[in-house]
Amino acid sequence: MKVFISVLLLLATPAVADVYKTVTPDGEVIYSDVKTQGAKQMNVPKPQTYTPTPLPVRVNPPAAPEEKEVYSSFTIDSPVNKETIRDNLGNIPLLLTLEPELVAKDGHRIQYFLDGQPHGRPTVDTEKTYTNVDRGEHQVSAAVIDGNGTSIINTLTVNVFVHREASRHPNSPLNPNNPNNQLGPGGRPIISTPDMPLPPPGDPAGHPFPPQVAPPTGLPSASP
């Protein structure tokens, strides 16, 4: 047992270069790294070693900064959904509310849409009037876009119904044969709008007729 333990200790020591074996007169076997008289060098295999492959260093990418919402709400105040608009010129006035206000200095603009297609150039105005829109159902909406044209926030789509009186209708102000029309230059009918009411009755150019003066009474009649 003593011999076996000595051998293990020598083999377990990685710094051992040579091992020597000595047998005493009493038959005791001694192993040592010191060469003594009568010792024999042992052929000890080199100890096996293992070098593990280094694990890759995991570097977590920096977290992307959270984008702060620029706008909290964007709504169409007028017209309301499913509203019927009666306008013989096909005008649809649109009024928006954007909170907070448009950041125009960052290149933000408002793009209006009619039936899903861009309508007009991007603008900073929150009011717009679609003109000469055909009769029937239409969809209006708007979006705030950045300098690259990317949408930042959108309104909900609002459906409207445009009613336009046909120009051939007898009572239409667009019908030149309407007896209730007042005619302007060139014989064209004058159409009343909220900003431009109809002028008073007059000649085709819109000038008032001169007042009618009744003939004087009580004068003797001329002799036949």
C-alpha angles and dihedrals in degrees: 000000000000090000092049093051091049091052091049092050092051094046092047092056107090093196094062110115101174134014123205129198123212127182115203123214087258090059095253113148116219126189118198142160088227117084112230132180111292093010120140123215113240123221101235117178117233113263116258115244132192126208111194120221108258113251116242114259109247113218116189112220115240113268113257112246113256113251112237116224109250097198129036101193141005119186142166108236096181134062102029122219116284091011119156114225117198109198125139090206092053095240119164113187114206126199121188136191119207122183121231103017122270113282095224093167089067091055095260116155138173118245117197123210133203117193090346095306127107110261116204128334123312111273143179093233122107092202127069139160121215107213133206094008114173122247117271139049120335138175122226128187142146139212137198109232133187128229091281093053093253115147115245100177134354136204122232114264114259121206118215135179118221118206117193122177111235113250091231092059108113093233097041114119086219090062109092089204093060105119090210093060122107109219125224132192112328092019093282117148117255110232120208118229130176089257096043116035121195115279119240117275113286145124122321090276091057095254114142117252114249113257116268111246117208115225115256117264131217096044118129114256120245116264114252 
